[in-house]
Amino acid sequence: MQASTGPRKKAASRKRTALKRNTSQKRSPSGTRNTAPSFSTESVGRVGELRLNYAKPDRRTIIAHSYFTTPWKLLPPIYLDDTGAAYTLLVNPSGGLVGGDHLSIDMSLDRDAHVLISSPSANRVYRTEGKASEQHINITVGPGAVLEWLPEHTIPFAGSRFRQTLRATLAAGATLLLWDAVASGRIAREERWAFTDLENEIRITTASGSSLLERYVLDPATDLGSVGLAEEWNYVASFYVVNDAVAPEIWNRLESKIAPVLDERDGQVLGGVSTPPVPGLAIKLLTRTAPDLTYMLDTLWATIREELLNLPPVSLRKY
């Protein structure tokens, strides 16, 4: 004999309906319906500091003092050859910069120190509807010291806003090799020059007080901030080489070796080399692909190292 379950089913159904109604119409003590909390984009962002002081107490350059806060991480220096140069990776494990981030690097090299700087991967700047992402770099290179600054390029995503300043002050006899590169966007997604705005400033000052300044402001949506002739290219790069103790004939010889390198990939690379307002050379590049950009960096860097530092090329480990 089968028992009747009709009334029980109806009671259970009424209970579930009541619970659902109570959950969906839960009100605060004031009688108004609760809504999801809203967050202002102005409050988003991190303030990260990285401070590094390098010294050369004997045959090797070491990190004498360091300090960092999230998102920066500091790994011990790597020694790639027997020159004693300290190779340091700038590590930001968060994956990139978001709106409101304010990152800074304060780096100093004591007398005769030799430092190589790079990064494990490209510097990604994400879309924001609020504040820009900012990165400010301050570098001091002591007498006879050598800094080879070779980070990976920056990728500004569509809708991103990025501000970067890099200021390097060189003592007498100091050497600076400085590479800075920017992509037009995420090329694989056919995302080109779609960022909201981008500002970049590089200032290099020598012991005599003379200085080199590169500054540009890009806002692809306006005529004033358009990218002009660079629009058909995907990567823009600058390579500065500065030392106030190098004889003019050495700069002339180096320039004559660099010029043919810039002509090696006709149609894929457009570049030029010139004499800046400080003792050294200024190289400007446009490339169509990331492999072209990497090839030009590696080839130019090897040429400069051999001629200026009398050193062979090294392979930078990225992990």
C-alpha positions as CSV (number, residue, x, y, z in Angstrom):
1,M,0.0,0.0,0.0
2,Q,1.4,3.4,-1.0
3,A,1.3,6.3,1.4
4,S,0.0,9.7,0.2
5,T,2.8,12.4,0.0
6,G,0.8,15.2,-1.6
7,P,0.5,17.5,1.5
8,R,4.2,17.1,2.3
9,K,5.3,18.1,-1.2
10,K,3.1,21.2,-1.1
11,A,4.5,22.2,2.4
12,A,8.1,21.7,1.2
13,S,7.4,23.8,-1.9
14,R,5.9,26.6,0.1
15,K,8.9,26.6,2.5
16,R,11.4,26.8,-0.4
17,T,9.4,29.7,-2.0
18,A,9.4,31.6,1.3
19,L,13.2,31.1,1.8
20,K,13.9,32.3,-1.8
21,R,11.7,35.3,-1.3
22,N,13.4,36.2,2.0
23,T,16.8,35.8,0.5
24,S,16.1,38.0,-2.6
25,Q,14.4,40.7,-0.6
26,K,16.6,41.0,2.4
27,R,16.5,44.5,3.8
28,S,18.7,46.5,6.1
29,P,17.4,47.7,9.5
30,S,16.5,51.1,7.9
31,G,14.1,49.3,5.6
32,T,16.1,49.9,2.4
33,R,17.2,47.0,0.2
34,N,20.9,46.0,0.5
35,T,22.9,46.5,-2.7
36,A,26.5,45.4,-3.6
37,P,29.1,47.9,-2.2
38,S,30.6,50.3,-4.8
39,F,34.4,51.0,-4.9
40,S,36.0,54.1,-6.3
41,T,38.8,53.5,-8.9
42,E,40.7,56.3,-7.2
43,S,41.5,54.0,-4.3
44,V,42.9,51.2,-6.4
45,G,46.7,50.9,-6.8
46,R,49.9,50.0,-5.0
47,V,52.9,52.1,-4.0
48,G,56.0,50.0,-4.5
49,E,59.6,51.0,-3.8
50,L,62.8,49.4,-4.8
51,R,66.1,50.9,-3.6
52,L,69.5,49.4,-4.6
53,N,73.0,50.5,-3.8
54,Y,75.9,48.7,-5.5
55,A,79.5,48.7,-4.4
56,K,82.7,46.9,-5.5
57,P,84.7,46.1,-2.5
58,D,86.9,43.6,-4.4
59,R,86.7,41.9,-7.8
60,R,82.9,41.6,-7.7
61,T,80.2,44.1,-7.6
62,I,77.7,43.4,-4.8
63,I,74.4,44.8,-3.6
64,A,75.6,46.7,-0.5
65,H,72.2,48.0,0.6
66,S,68.7,47.2,-0.6
67,Y,65.1,47.8,0.3
68,F,61.8,46.9,-1.4
69,T,58.1,46.8,-0.9
70,T,55.3,45.0,-2.7
71,P,55.1,44.3,-5.6
72,W,58.8,44.4,-6.1
73,K,60.9,41.3,-5.3
74,L,64.7,41.2,-5.1
75,L,66.7,38.3,-6.3
76,P,70.5,37.9,-5.5
77,P,72.7,39.1,-8.4
78,I,73.9,36.7,-11.0
79,Y,77.5,36.7,-12.3
80,L,77.5,35.8,-15.9
81,D,81.3,35.9,-16.5
82,D,84.5,36.6,-14.7
83,T,84.3,40.4,-15.0
84,G,82.5,40.6,-11.6
85,A,79.5,42.5,-13.1
86,A,76.3,42.1,-11.0
87,Y,73.4,41.1,-13.2
88,T,70.1,41.9,-11.5
89,L,66.5,41.2,-12.7
90,L,63.8,43.7,-11.9
91,V,61.0,41.3,-10.7
92,N,57.4,42.4,-10.4
93,P,55.5,39.1,-9.9
94,S,52.1,40.8,-10.0
95,G,52.1,40.6,-13.8
96,G,52.0,44.3,-14.6
97,L,50.7,47.7,-13.6
98,V,47.1,48.7,-13.0
99,G,45.5,52.1,-12.7
100,G,46.7,53.9,-9.6
101,D,50.0,51.9,-9.3
102,H,52.9,54.1,-8.3
103,L,56.2,52.2,-8.6
104,S,59.7,53.7,-8.0
105,I,63.3,52.5,-8.4
106,D,66.1,54.4,-6.7
107,M,69.5,52.9,-7.8
108,S,73.1,54.0,-7.1
109,L,76.4,52.6,-8.2
110,D,79.5,53.4,-6.2
111,R,82.9,53.9,-7.7
112,D,84.0,51.3,-10.3
113,A,80.9,49.1,-9.8
114,H,79.5,47.3,-12.9
115,V,75.8,46.4,-13.1
116,L,73.6,44.8,-15.7
117,I,69.8,45.3,-15.3
118,S,67.0,43.5,-17.1
119,S,63.6,42.1,-16.4
120,P,62.1,38.6,-16.8
121,S,59.4,39.6,-19.2
122,A,57.7,42.6,-20.8
123,N,56.2,45.3,-18.6
124,R,52.4,45.1,-19.0
125,V,50.2,48.1,-18.4
126,Y,46.5,47.2,-18.0
127,R,43.3,49.1,-18.9
128,T,42.1,51.7,-16.4
129,E,39.1,54.0,-16.2
130,G,40.8,56.0,-13.3
131,K,44.3,57.1,-12.5
132,A,47.3,56.3,-14.7
133,S,49.9,53.8,-13.8
134,E,53.2,55.5,-12.9
135,Q,56.8,54.3,-12.7
136,H,59.6,56.7,-11.7
137,I,63.3,55.7,-11.9
138,N,66.2,57.6,-10.4
139,I,69.8,56.4,-11.2
140,T,73.1,57.6,-9.9
141,V,76.3,56.2,-11.5
142,G,79.5,56.9,-9.6
143,P,83.0,57.6,-11.0
144,G,84.3,54.8,-13.3
145,A,81.1,52.8,-12.8
146,V,79.3,51.1,-15.6
147,L,75.5,50.5,-15.8
148,E,74.0,48.5,-18.6
149,W,70.2,49.1,-18.4
150,L,68.4,46.7,-20.7
151,P,64.8,45.9,-19.5
152,E,62.2,44.2,-21.6
153,H,59.8,46.5,-23.5
154,T,56.6,48.0,-22.2
155,I,53.2,46.8,-23.5
156,P,50.4,49.4,-23.0
157,F,47.1,47.5,-23.3
158,A,44.0,49.2,-24.9
159,G,42.6,51.8,-22.6
160,S,45.7,51.9,-20.4
161,R,47.3,55.1,-19.1
162,F,51.1,55.1,-18.3
163,R,53.5,57.7,-17.0
164,Q,57.3,56.9,-16.8
165,T,60.2,59.1,-15.9
166,L,63.8,58.0,-15.9
167,R,66.6,60.3,-14.6
168,A,70.2,59.2,-14.6
169,T,73.0,61.3,-13.2
170,L,76.6,60.3,-14.2
171,A,79.8,61.2,-12.3
172,A,83.0,61.8,-14.2
173,G,84.2,58.7,-16.1
174,A,80.9,56.9,-15.6
175,T,79.4,54.8,-18.4
176,L,75.7,54.3,-19.2
177,L,74.1,52.0,-21.7
178,L,70.4,52.7,-21.6
179,W,67.7,50.8,-23.6
180,D,64.0,51.8,-23.5
181,A,61.4,50.2,-25.8
182,V,57.6,50.4,-26.1
183,A,55.1,48.3,-28.1
184,S,52.1,49.7,-29.8
185,G,49.9,47.3,-27.9
186,R,49.1,43.5,-27.8
187,I,50.2,42.8,-31.4
188,A,48.9,39.2,-31.4
189,R,45.4,40.6,-30.8
190,E,45.8,43.2,-33.5
191,E,45.6,45.8,-30.8
192,R,47.7,48.7,-31.9
193,W,48.0,52.3,-30.6
194,A,44.8,51.8,-28.6
195,F,46.0,53.0,-25.2
196,T,44.4,56.1,-23.8
197,D,47.6,58.0,-23.2
198,L,51.3,57.4,-22.6
199,E,54.0,59.8,-21.3
200,N,57.7,58.9,-21.3
201,E,60.6,61.1,-20.1
202,I,64.3,60.2,-20.1
203,R,66.9,62.7,-18.8
204,I,70.6,61.9,-18.6
205,T,72.9,64.4,-16.9
206,T,76.7,64.2,-17.0
207,A,79.3,65.6,-14.5
208,S,79.7,68.8,-16.5
209,G,76.0,69.5,-16.1
210,S,75.2,68.9,-19.8
211,S,72.0,66.8,-20.3
212,L,70.1,64.8,-22.8
213,L,66.3,64.9,-22.7
214,E,63.8,62.7,-24.5
215,R,60.2,63.3,-23.8
216,Y,57.0,62.4,-25.6
217,V,53.3,62.4,-24.8
218,L,51.1,60.1,-26.9
219,D,47.3,60.3,-27.1
220,P,46.3,58.4,-30.2
221,A,42.7,59.8,-30.1
222,T,43.9,63.4,-30.7
223,D,45.8,65.0,-33.5
224,L,48.2,66.7,-31.1
225,G,49.1,63.4,-29.4
226,S,49.1,61.2,-32.5
227,V,52.0,58.8,-33.2
228,G,52.6,60.2,-36.7
229,L,55.1,58.2,-38.9
230,A,55.4,55.6,-36.2
231,E,51.8,54.5,-36.7
232,E,52.7,51.8,-39.2
233,W,55.3,50.3,-36.9
234,N,54.7,48.1,-33.9
235,Y,57.8,48.9,-31.6
236,V,59.6,52.1,-30.8
237,A,63.0,52.0,-29.0
238,S,65.8,54.3,-27.9
239,F,69.4,53.2,-27.1
240,Y,71.6,55.8,-25.4
241,V,75.4,55.3,-24.8
242,V,77.1,58.0,-22.6
243,N,80.6,58.5,-21.2
244,D,82.3,61.8,-20.8
245,A,85.8,60.3,-20.7
246,V,85.7,58.6,-24.1
247,A,87.7,60.2,-26.9
248,P,85.7,61.6,-29.9
249,E,87.5,59.2,-32.4
250,I,86.1,56.2,-30.5
251,W,82.6,57.6,-30.8
252,N,83.1,58.1,-34.5
253,R,84.4,54.6,-34.9
254,L,81.5,53.1,-33.0
255,E,79.0,55.2,-35.0
256,S,80.5,53.8,-38.2
257,K,80.0,50.3,-36.9
258,I,76.4,50.8,-35.8
259,A,75.1,52.4,-39.0
260,P,75.4,49.2,-41.1
261,V,73.6,47.2,-38.3
262,L,70.6,49.5,-38.7
263,D,70.4,48.8,-42.4
264,E,70.5,45.0,-42.0
265,R,66.7,44.4,-42.1
266,D,65.4,46.8,-44.7
267,G,61.7,47.1,-44.5
268,Q,61.5,45.5,-41.1
269,V,63.6,48.0,-39.1
270,L,64.0,51.7,-39.5
271,G,66.7,53.3,-37.4
272,G,69.3,56.1,-37.1
273,V,72.3,57.0,-35.0
274,S,73.4,60.5,-34.1
275,T,75.5,62.6,-31.7
276,P,73.4,63.8,-28.7
277,P,74.1,66.9,-26.5
278,V,76.2,64.8,-24.1
279,P,79.3,62.8,-25.0
280,G,78.0,59.6,-26.6
281,L,75.6,58.3,-29.1
282,A,71.8,58.2,-29.5
283,I,70.1,55.4,-31.5
284,K,66.4,55.5,-32.4
285,L,64.6,52.4,-33.8
286,L,61.2,51.4,-35.2
287,T,60.6,47.7,-35.8
288,R,57.7,45.6,-37.1
289,T,58.1,42.5,-34.9
290,A,59.3,41.6,-31.5
291,P,62.0,39.3,-32.9
292,D,63.3,42.2,-35.0
293,L,63.4,44.3,-31.8
294,T,65.3,41.6,-29.9
295,Y,67.8,41.1,-32.7
296,M,68.6,44.8,-32.9
297,L,69.1,45.0,-29.2
298,D,71.4,42.0,-29.1
299,T,73.4,43.1,-32.1
300,L,73.8,46.7,-31.1
301,W,74.6,45.8,-27.5
302,A,77.3,43.4,-28.6
303,T,78.8,46.0,-30.9
304,I,78.8,48.7,-28.2
305,R,80.3,46.3,-25.6
306,E,83.1,45.2,-27.8
307,E,84.1,48.7,-29.0
308,L,83.5,50.7,-25.8
309,L,84.0,48.3,-22.9
310,N,86.3,45.8,-24.7
311,L,84.0,43.0,-23.5
312,P,82.4,40.1,-25.4
313,P,78.6,39.7,-25.5
314,V,76.8,37.9,-22.7
315,S,73.5,36.0,-22.7
316,L,71.1,37.4,-20.2
317,R,69.2,34.7,-18.2
318,K,65.6,35.6,-17.7
319,Y,64.8,33.2,-14.8
